Amino acid sequence: MLIKNFYTIQRFETSDSKTKAVILLNPEHKVYRGHFPGQSVVPGVIQIQILRELAEQSLEQKLFIAEVTSAKYLNMIVPDKNPLSIELNYKPTDEGFSINGVVKNEEYVFSKVKMKVTLK
């Protein structure tokens, strides 16, 4: 985990081409002191990092993000919007995998990310 104690995994299910996870954010994490004081928000780059980390766990391989082909941030994630559901879909490529990820909860879709990863 690149950012220690930022989130915990509550549920993790994986199949050949899909992963579903439920995570809880740590609202006391020091990242929120700078992003942003008075209105804590999960930075987009951290959302992408969480998707990569969950993909690594699912695929049991270290991954390098070669390209983020699309990142749509539809709603702000504040740390009290727990739990978050993460859905990942994988397609093998010659270099690694193409991954589509969605971050949501029961009310909102927060972000949709498409990225290409290679094996480290």
N, C-alpha and C positions, 0 to 999 in steps of 0.2 A: 504494500500500500504506500503510495507516494506521500500522501498526507496522513500521518498517523492520527488515528482516533476521529477522523472526519465523519465516518459512517460505520454502521455495523450491519451485517447481513442477517436478516431475520428468516428469510426463506430463499432457497436456491434450487431451481429445477432446470434440467438441461436435457436436450435430445440431440439428435444428429445435426440439426440445422437451426435450433432455437434454444434460447435461454430465457427463463422468467425468474426474476429475483424481486424480493421485497427488502428494502433497506430503510434504516432509521438514521437520520442525520443527527449529529451532535450539535445542538444549538449553542453550546458553550465554547465551541472550538475557536481558537484565536484567529482563524481566517476571517471571521465575521467582524473583528475589530477594525479591519481596514476595508472591508467590502460589505456593506458600507456602514459607518457609524450612524446609529439612529434607525436604520432600515437594513437589517441583515439580508443579504441575497447570495445565493450560491452562484459563483462565477461560472460563465459558460465553459471556460477551459477546464474547470474542475468537473463539470458534468461530462465532458468528453473523456477525461481521465477515468472517471468512475466506470463509464462504458467499456473502456479498454481493459481495466482491471477485471471486470466481470467476465469479459470475453476471454481473457487469459486463464481465468479459473475454469471456465467452461471447456475451453479447448486444450487445457493443460499444457500451454506453450507460452513463452514470452513473446510479446508482440510489439512491433514498432509501427506507429501511425505514419504511413507513407503520405496520405492525403486525406483531408476532410473535404469531401466533394460537396457536401451540403450540411449546413447547421441552421436550423430554424428554432429560435427561442420565442415561443408563443406566449408564455406567462412566466413571471418571476417566481423562482423557488425561494421561499423564505423558510428558515429552518424549522418552523413549527408546522409545516405542511407535511407532517409525517403520518403514516409511512408513505414511501415512494415506491411505485412499481416500475420495474425496468424490464423492457422486452427487447431482446436482441435476435436478429435473424442473420444467418451466415450463408454466404455462397463462396465456395472455393474458387480461387483464381490461380493463374500460373505462378504468381508471386506470393500468394498468401490467401487472404480472404477479403471479401467485400462484406461489410457489416452495416445493417440498418438498425438503429437504436431509437427507442422511444422512452421518455421519462414522463411518468404521469402519476396521478393519484385518483381517488374516486370522483373528484370534481373536475380536474383540469388535465389537459395535456400540456406539459411544460416545454418539452423540447423534442425535436426529431433530428437525428444526426445520421448522415451517411458517410462512411469512411472506408478507406482501403488500408489494410494492414499487411505487413510482411512479418515473417518469422525472424526473431533476433538470433 
